[in-house]
Amino acid sequence: MATVLSFDTAADKWSVPIGSHSRGELSLQLERLMAGRLLIQGSSGAGKSRTLRKIIEEAFDFTTIILVDPEGEFGNLAAHIGATSLKACERTADGLTAAAARARQHRLSLHIDLTDLDPDQRILKAAALFAGLIGAPSEHWANTVLVCIDEGHLLAPHHAGSARDAETRRIGVATLTDLCARGRKRGIAPVIATQRLAKLNSSVVSELQNFLVGLNVFDRDIARASDLLGFSAKDADRLRKLAPGEFYAMGPALSPLPVLAHIGETITEHLGVTPTLTAAADVDLDEASRLLDIAALREVSTPRRDSALTMKGMRVLDAFLLDPSTPEAASIIAALKRIAPNATTAADLAVHLGHPREVVDSALDMLAAVAAVDTMPRGDERIARLHARLRAKICEMPVVALA
């Protein structure tokens, strides 16, 4: 008979099966997970998202689940466990903080879908969610919660993409590290899945005491994963040869020493599988041009505005203020600000603002010249939205439709 890997008989009631190994069943001891947290790491195709899915399917009967989903791959799992799904692009940052606090108070599972957000907004809105969890009043700490985060390196990156991103990255790293460091006494157990150890901030990794490490192909990731598992340089090469679904398990909630395990099958289907190959459409060049609407993508030349408005500092401000389209441009910015980060059409802007379409097009041309909006050339299907620089500054704005 197979033996269950556990530490003591009293702990067995909190153990959930997640796979098997050469000595029997691999179990995850939830009570110890609350104190030690968990990292799931493996290269693309290693099976880390399916492993996260397996843990949630087994654990949701024992505790509240907060599922943070950057790629929108867990909607069916949320339905399976009865979690309320929220699209973060439709909520303010303050709204996500409040939702997290209320979920803890009433022991309600949540699925937070972070798709359709810019990288900066994704970090800031996830940070707002984590702030609501960690800031719950002490009378709610007994309402335990498993915070399951897929693609954790997107929310706490090791390096910022640019100097402009550095402050956003600092917020993301600080809040996720805080969630891991202070979560134990507050009844919070983060489970973080990531493709690359080299991309996930080291301060977050240092707070995690349980590990499921799968296939690795990059030398830097192999070196860091080997350090976590206590592997020698010779043993580290094993990480290059693992099959999908195979993970080395180690930690107080899993196994005192590294054990190679195969993660069990899930009830719900994983939605993030690689698509099968599909051939390109068999059409001639004329049909391809029609489908792409090549004529509508032609660059629109606006030499008068380009010469006046591509300057810097006070000169471009003067040119903007003196331009005849400035009043309409200001009303367009106000309208786009209300629906950020979404886009809208020039036709809808004209109806919403009560301006002639030609006036709206002229104002959009001017705003594009000063990098205030992202827009297409003039045409029936012209769309526009605030430039990414401005969207990053108002990430807490609610997403609504133009009335």
DATAKA-V354300 format. One record per run of one state. SS is the DSSP state (@ for helix, = for strand, . for the rest). FROM is the first residue (numbers start at 1). TO is the last residue. If there is no record, write none. Layout:
ss;from;to
SS;FROM;TO
SS;FROM;TO
This chain:
ss;from;to
.;1;2
=;3;4
.;5;8
@;9;14
=;15;21
.;22;23
=;24;29
@;30;36
.;37;37
=;38;41
.;42;47
@;48;59
.;60;63
=;64;69
.;70;74
@;75;81
.;82;83
=;84;87
@;88;90
.;91;92
@;93;106
.;107;109
=;110;113
.;114;118
@;119;134
.;135;137
@;138;140
.;141;144
=;145;149
.;150;151
@;152;154
.;155;156
=;157;157
.;158;162
@;163;182
.;183;187
=;188;194
.;195;199
=;200;200
.;201;201
@;202;205
.;206;209
=;210;213
.;214;218
@;219;229
.;230;232
@;233;240
.;241;245
=;246;251
.;252;254
=;255;263
.;264;284
@;285;292
.;293;293
@;294;297
.;298;302
@;303;309
.;310;312
@;313;322
.;323;325
@;326;339
.;340;343
=;344;345
@;346;353
.;354;356
@;357;369
.;370;372
=;373;375
.;376;382
=;383;386
.;387;387
@;388;393
.;394;403
